[in-house]
Amino acid sequence: MNTIKKILIANRGEIAIRIMRAATELGIKTVAIYSHEDRLALHRFKADESYLVGEGTLTVS
Protein backbone atom coordinates (compact mmCIF):
# COMPACT_ATOMS: atom_id res chain seq x y z
CA MET A 1 0.00 0.00 0.00
CA ASN A 2 1.30 3.46 -0.92
CA THR A 3 1.42 6.12 1.76
CA ILE A 4 0.77 9.80 1.18
CA LYS A 5 4.02 11.75 1.51
CA LYS A 6 2.96 15.21 0.35
CA ILE A 7 -0.37 17.00 -0.14
CA LEU A 8 -1.24 20.09 -2.18
CA ILE A 9 -3.65 22.38 -0.37
CA ALA A 10 -5.38 24.51 -3.00
CA ASN A 11 -7.24 26.65 -0.49
CA ARG A 12 -6.45 29.49 1.87
CA GLY A 13 -7.53 30.81 5.22
CA GLU A 14 -8.51 28.89 8.32
CA ILE A 15 -9.45 25.66 6.55
CA ALA A 16 -6.04 25.50 4.88
CA ILE A 17 -4.31 25.99 8.24
CA ARG A 18 -6.40 23.20 9.80
CA ILE A 19 -5.56 20.83 6.96
CA MET A 20 -1.86 21.67 7.32
CA ARG A 21 -1.98 21.05 11.06
CA ALA A 22 -3.62 17.65 10.59
CA ALA A 23 -1.21 16.68 7.80
CA THR A 24 1.79 17.64 9.94
CA GLU A 25 0.48 15.50 12.81
CA LEU A 26 0.28 12.58 10.36
CA GLY A 27 3.81 13.20 9.06
CA ILE A 28 2.64 14.44 5.65
CA LYS A 29 4.45 17.38 4.01
CA THR A 30 2.25 20.25 2.84
CA VAL A 31 2.36 22.40 -0.29
CA ALA A 32 0.46 25.68 -0.69
CA ILE A 33 -0.20 27.65 -3.84
CA TYR A 34 -0.88 31.37 -3.69
CA SER A 35 -1.48 34.38 -5.89
CA HIS A 36 0.45 37.62 -5.70
CA GLU A 37 -2.46 39.09 -3.72
CA ASP A 38 -2.06 36.34 -1.09
CA ARG A 39 1.73 36.59 -0.82
CA LEU A 40 1.49 37.61 2.86
CA ALA A 41 -1.25 35.14 3.81
CA LEU A 42 -0.55 32.80 6.72
CA HIS A 43 -1.19 29.59 4.76
CA ARG A 44 1.80 30.41 2.56
CA PHE A 45 4.17 30.46 5.52
CA LYS A 46 2.65 27.51 7.40
CA ALA A 47 3.16 25.12 4.47
CA ASP A 48 6.38 23.16 4.04
CA GLU A 49 6.53 24.42 0.44
CA SER A 50 4.68 27.25 -1.31
CA TYR A 51 4.50 28.34 -4.93
CA LEU A 52 3.32 31.53 -6.60
CA VAL A 53 0.80 30.67 -9.33
CA GLY A 54 -0.12 34.09 -10.71
CA GLU A 55 -1.30 37.60 -10.10
CA GLY A 56 -4.82 36.79 -8.93
CA THR A 57 -7.85 38.88 -9.74
CA LEU A 58 -9.26 42.01 -8.24
CA THR A 59 -13.01 42.15 -7.87
CA VAL A 60 -14.75 45.47 -8.23
CA SER A 61 -18.18 45.89 -6.68
BELQUI-V706473 format. One record per pair of residues at least 6 apart in sequence whose C-alpha atoms are under 8 Angstrom apart, sorted by sequence separation. I is the first residue (numbers start at 1). J is the second residue. D is the distance in whole Angstrom. If there is no record, write none. Layout:
{{I & J & D} {I & J & D}}
This chain:
{{10 & 16 & 8} {23 & 29 & 7} {24 & 30 & 8} {38 & 44 & 8} {44 & 50 & 6} {9 & 16 & 7} {23 & 30 & 7} {9 & 19 & 8} {20 & 30 & 6} {34 & 44 & 7} {9 & 20 & 8} {32 & 43 & 7} {33 & 44 & 7} {32 & 44 & 6} {39 & 52 & 8} {32 & 47 & 6} {7 & 23 & 8} {31 & 47 & 6} {32 & 48 & 8} {34 & 50 & 7} {36 & 52 & 7} {30 & 47 & 5} {31 & 48 & 6} {32 & 49 & 6} {33 & 50 & 6} {34 & 51 & 6} {35 & 52 & 6} {36 & 53 & 8} {29 & 47 & 8} {30 & 48 & 5} {31 & 49 & 5} {32 & 50 & 5} {33 & 51 & 5} {34 & 52 & 5} {35 & 53 & 6} {36 & 54 & 6} {37 & 55 & 7} {29 & 48 & 6} {30 & 49 & 6} {31 & 50 & 5} {32 & 51 & 6} {33 & 52 & 6} {34 & 53 & 6} {35 & 54 & 5} {36 & 55 & 5} {37 & 56 & 6} {31 & 51 & 8} {33 & 53 & 6} {34 & 54 & 8} {35 & 55 & 5} {36 & 56 & 6} {7 & 28 & 7} {9 & 30 & 7} {11 & 32 & 8} {35 & 56 & 5} {5 & 27 & 8} {6 & 28 & 5} {7 & 29 & 6} {8 & 30 & 6} {9 & 31 & 6} {10 & 32 & 6} {11 & 33 & 8} {5 & 28 & 5} {6 & 29 & 5} {7 & 30 & 5} {8 & 31 & 5} {9 & 32 & 5} {10 & 33 & 6} {4 & 28 & 7} {5 & 29 & 6} {6 & 30 & 6} {7 & 31 & 6} {8 & 32 & 6} {9 & 33 & 7} {6 & 31 & 7} {8 & 33 & 8} {17 & 42 & 8} {17 & 43 & 6} {20 & 46 & 7} {16 & 43 & 6} {20 & 47 & 7} {13 & 41 & 8} {12 & 41 & 8} {13 & 42 & 7} {17 & 46 & 7} {13 & 43 & 6} {12 & 43 & 6}}
